[in-house]
């Protein structure tokens, strides 16, 4: 139920949906003769669209998330497990074409591949089920498995966790396997996603080495107008807003101990 509610909520709460809803309400008001109210509603519509698409707002709010955890300054001497969280592939084309199409978070897989080669004895836990509501695609763990095998990683090193649909389930369904393994474990996910992920894994009693990747900001952006790439601005804003909302909701529902987990 939590998974379905979260999907429906975000369908309505993401910036583009907010703009669409406000615009639709303004059109309805025009049709019923409430012209002044309709025009008044267009003001917040324009403000939301401008803020999310034509300013650096998204980069400003994603920076604290990305700065929370850092890549270790020195390589750990011994690593038994590398956990890779899903969210790095395109589900529909990967399933239909039986390939591994990467999205903007593809660094999760390429970073994990580099670590797998650096630690040739470590197993890779690929955590990700079918995250779409229509459930017509293969588990993302299967897509990730295909990627690593194509890159020369031995199949026996790959452990598939194919049931999880969100980060909370990633941590819960990975816990039992990690209980059977001795030695340090690395967690690989996007830098902006690392605080919530570490909080959830800690709630399961797991102490992992954070290895953030897939940075969306330089870490030095200030607020201002940015009209060069509004599509990318909107994408970063959407990702950042979703993550901040996720942190609040997961903490409020008791899934994490801290609102903004730290190293």
C-alpha positions as CSV (number, residue, x, y, z in Angstrom):
1,X,0.0,0.0,0.0
2,X,2.8,2.4,0.9
3,X,4.4,1.8,-2.5
4,X,1.2,2.5,-4.4
5,X,0.4,5.6,-2.4
6,X,3.9,7.0,-2.9
7,X,3.6,6.5,-6.7
8,X,0.2,8.2,-6.8
9,X,1.3,11.0,-4.6
10,X,4.4,11.8,-6.6
11,X,2.3,11.6,-9.8
12,X,0.5,14.6,-8.6
13,X,3.2,16.4,-6.6
14,X,6.0,16.6,-9.1
15,X,6.6,20.1,-10.5
16,X,5.3,19.4,-14.0
17,X,2.1,17.9,-12.6
18,X,1.6,21.0,-10.4
19,X,1.9,23.2,-13.4
20,X,-0.6,21.1,-15.4
21,X,-3.1,21.0,-12.5
22,X,-2.9,24.8,-12.0
23,X,-3.3,25.4,-15.7
24,X,-6.3,23.0,-16.0
25,X,-8.0,24.8,-13.1
26,X,-7.4,28.1,-14.8
27,X,-8.9,26.9,-18.0
28,X,-12.0,25.5,-16.2
29,X,-12.4,28.9,-14.4
30,X,-12.3,30.7,-17.8
31,X,-15.1,28.4,-19.1
32,X,-17.3,29.1,-16.1
33,X,-16.8,32.9,-16.4
34,X,-14.4,33.4,-13.5
35,X,-11.9,35.3,-15.7
36,X,-10.2,37.3,-12.9
37,X,-9.7,34.2,-10.7
38,X,-8.4,32.3,-13.7
39,X,-5.8,35.0,-14.4
40,X,-4.9,35.1,-10.8
41,X,-4.3,31.3,-10.9
42,X,-2.0,31.7,-13.9
43,X,0.5,33.7,-11.7
44,X,1.5,30.8,-9.4
45,X,1.5,28.6,-12.5
46,X,4.1,30.8,-14.2
47,X,6.1,31.1,-11.0
48,X,6.3,27.4,-10.5
49,X,7.3,26.8,-14.1
50,X,9.9,29.6,-14.0
51,X,11.4,28.5,-10.7
52,X,11.7,24.8,-11.6
53,X,12.8,25.2,-15.3
54,X,14.5,28.5,-15.7
55,X,16.5,28.9,-12.5
56,X,19.2,27.0,-10.7
57,X,16.8,26.2,-7.9
58,X,17.1,22.4,-8.4
59,X,20.9,22.5,-8.2
60,X,20.7,24.6,-5.0
61,X,18.4,22.1,-3.2
62,X,20.2,19.0,-4.4
63,X,23.7,20.1,-3.3
64,X,23.2,19.5,0.5
65,X,22.1,15.9,-0.3
66,X,25.0,15.2,-2.6
67,X,27.5,16.7,-0.1
68,X,26.2,14.6,2.8
69,X,28.3,11.5,2.1
70,X,31.7,11.4,0.3
71,X,33.6,8.7,-1.5
72,X,36.2,7.2,0.9
73,X,39.5,9.0,0.7
74,X,41.3,5.6,0.8
75,X,40.2,2.3,-0.7
76,X,39.0,-0.2,2.0
77,X,41.5,-3.1,2.3
78,X,38.9,-5.8,2.2
79,X,35.3,-5.7,0.8
80,X,33.1,-8.8,0.8
81,X,30.0,-7.3,-0.8
82,X,29.1,-4.5,-3.2
83,X,25.4,-3.5,-3.0
84,X,24.0,-1.8,-6.1
85,X,20.6,-0.2,-5.8
86,X,18.2,-0.1,-8.8
87,X,17.1,3.0,-10.6
88,X,19.8,3.1,-13.2
89,X,18.1,1.5,-16.2
90,X,15.2,2.1,-18.5
91,X,12.8,-0.7,-17.7
92,X,10.6,-0.9,-20.8
93,X,13.2,-0.9,-23.6
94,X,15.6,-3.1,-21.6
95,X,12.9,-5.7,-21.1
96,X,11.5,-5.5,-24.7
97,X,15.0,-5.6,-26.3
98,X,16.7,-7.8,-23.7
99,X,19.5,-5.3,-23.3
100,X,20.6,-3.0,-20.5
101,X,19.6,0.6,-21.4
102,X,21.0,3.0,-18.8
103,X,19.3,6.2,-17.7
104,X,20.9,9.3,-16.1
105,X,21.7,7.3,-13.0
106,X,23.8,4.8,-15.0
107,X,26.9,5.7,-13.0
108,X,25.5,3.4,-10.3
109,X,26.3,0.5,-12.6
110,X,29.6,1.8,-14.1
111,X,30.9,2.7,-10.6
112,X,29.9,-0.7,-9.3
113,X,31.6,-2.3,-12.3
114,X,34.9,-0.5,-11.4
115,X,34.6,-1.6,-7.8
116,X,33.9,-5.2,-8.8
117,X,37.1,-5.2,-10.8
118,X,39.0,-3.6,-8.0
119,X,37.7,-6.2,-5.5
120,X,37.6,-9.4,-7.6
121,X,36.5,-11.6,-4.7
122,X,33.5,-9.4,-3.7
123,X,30.0,-10.5,-4.5
124,X,27.6,-8.0,-6.1
125,X,24.1,-7.7,-4.7
126,X,21.8,-6.3,-7.4
127,X,18.8,-4.9,-5.6
128,X,15.7,-3.9,-7.7
129,X,12.4,-5.3,-8.7
130,X,9.8,-4.1,-11.1
131,X,9.2,-0.5,-10.0
132,X,6.4,0.3,-12.4
133,X,2.7,0.2,-11.3
134,X,1.7,-1.8,-14.4
135,X,4.2,-4.5,-13.6
136,X,4.9,-5.4,-17.2
137,X,8.7,-5.3,-17.1
138,X,11.4,-7.6,-15.8
139,X,12.9,-7.0,-12.4
140,X,15.7,-4.4,-12.6
141,X,18.1,-6.9,-10.9
142,X,17.7,-9.0,-14.0
143,X,18.6,-6.1,-16.3
144,X,21.6,-5.2,-14.1
145,X,22.7,-8.9,-14.2
146,X,22.7,-8.7,-18.0
147,X,24.9,-5.6,-17.9
148,X,27.5,-7.1,-15.5
149,X,27.7,-10.3,-17.4
150,X,28.2,-8.5,-20.7
151,X,31.0,-6.6,-19.0
152,X,32.8,-9.8,-18.1
153,X,31.7,-10.2,-14.4
154,X,31.3,-13.9,-13.6
155,X,27.6,-14.8,-13.0
156,X,28.4,-16.7,-9.8
157,X,29.5,-13.3,-8.2
158,X,26.0,-11.8,-8.8
159,X,23.3,-12.1,-6.2
160,X,19.9,-11.0,-7.4
161,X,17.3,-9.3,-5.1
162,X,14.3,-9.1,-7.5
163,X,11.4,-8.3,-5.1
164,X,12.1,-4.7,-3.9
165,X,10.1,-1.8,-5.4
166,X,11.6,1.1,-3.5
167,X,14.5,1.9,-1.2
168,X,12.8,0.8,1.9
169,X,12.4,-2.7,0.4
170,X,15.9,-2.6,-1.0
171,X,17.2,-2.4,2.6
172,X,14.8,-4.9,4.1
173,X,15.2,-7.6,1.4
174,X,19.0,-7.3,1.3
175,X,19.4,-7.6,5.1
176,X,19.0,-11.4,5.3
177,X,21.7,-12.0,2.7
178,X,24.2,-9.7,4.3
179,X,23.6,-11.5,7.6
180,X,25.3,-14.5,6.0
181,X,28.4,-12.7,4.8
182,X,31.4,-11.8,6.8
183,X,33.3,-8.6,5.8
184,X,32.6,-5.0,4.9
185,X,29.9,-4.1,2.4
186,X,29.8,-1.1,0.1
187,X,26.6,0.6,-0.9
188,X,26.5,2.2,-4.4
189,X,23.8,4.6,-5.3
190,X,23.3,8.2,-6.5
191,X,24.9,10.9,-4.2
192,X,21.5,12.6,-3.7
193,X,20.0,9.3,-2.8
194,X,22.7,8.2,-0.4
195,X,21.4,9.9,2.8
196,X,18.0,8.3,2.6
197,X,19.5,4.9,1.6
198,X,22.0,4.9,4.5
199,X,19.2,5.8,6.9
200,X,17.1,2.9,5.8
201,X,20.0,0.4,5.8
202,X,21.0,1.6,9.3
203,X,17.4,1.0,10.5
204,X,17.9,-2.6,9.4
205,X,21.0,-2.8,11.6
206,X,23.4,-2.7,8.7
207,X,26.7,-0.7,8.8
208,X,27.8,-0.1,5.2
209,X,30.5,1.9,3.4
210,X,28.8,4.7,1.4
211,X,30.0,5.1,-2.1
212,X,28.1,7.9,-3.8
213,X,28.1,8.4,-7.5
214,X,25.9,10.0,-10.2
215,X,26.4,13.6,-9.1
216,X,23.9,16.1,-10.7
217,X,25.5,19.4,-9.4
218,X,29.0,20.8,-9.2
219,X,28.5,21.6,-5.5
220,X,29.1,25.3,-6.1
221,X,25.9,26.6,-7.8
222,X,24.2,29.6,-6.4
223,X,20.6,30.7,-7.1
224,X,19.9,32.6,-10.3
225,X,18.3,32.4,-13.7
226,X,19.4,29.7,-16.0
227,X,17.8,29.6,-19.4
228,X,20.4,27.5,-21.2
229,X,18.8,24.1,-20.5
230,X,15.3,24.3,-19.0
231,X,14.6,20.6,-19.5
232,X,17.7,19.6,-17.4
233,X,16.8,22.2,-14.8
234,X,13.4,20.7,-14.5
235,X,14.8,17.2,-14.2
236,X,17.2,18.1,-11.4
237,X,14.5,20.0,-9.5
238,X,12.2,17.1,-9.8
239,X,14.8,14.6,-8.5
240,X,15.7,16.9,-5.6
241,X,12.2,17.6,-4.6
242,X,11.3,13.9,-4.6
243,X,14.3,13.1,-2.5
244,X,13.6,15.7,0.1
245,X,10.0,14.7,0.3
246,X,11.1,11.1,0.7
247,X,13.4,11.9,3.5
248,X,10.6,13.7,5.4
249,X,8.0,10.9,4.8
250,X,10.4,8.0,5.6
251,X,11.5,9.8,8.9
252,X,7.9,10.7,9.7
253,X,6.7,7.1,9.3
254,X,9.6,5.7,11.4
255,X,11.5,4.1,8.5
256,X,14.7,6.2,9.3
257,X,16.0,7.3,12.7
258,X,17.3,10.7,11.4
259,X,15.7,13.2,9.1
260,X,18.9,13.7,7.2
261,X,21.3,10.9,8.0
262,X,25.0,11.8,8.1
263,X,28.3,9.8,8.0
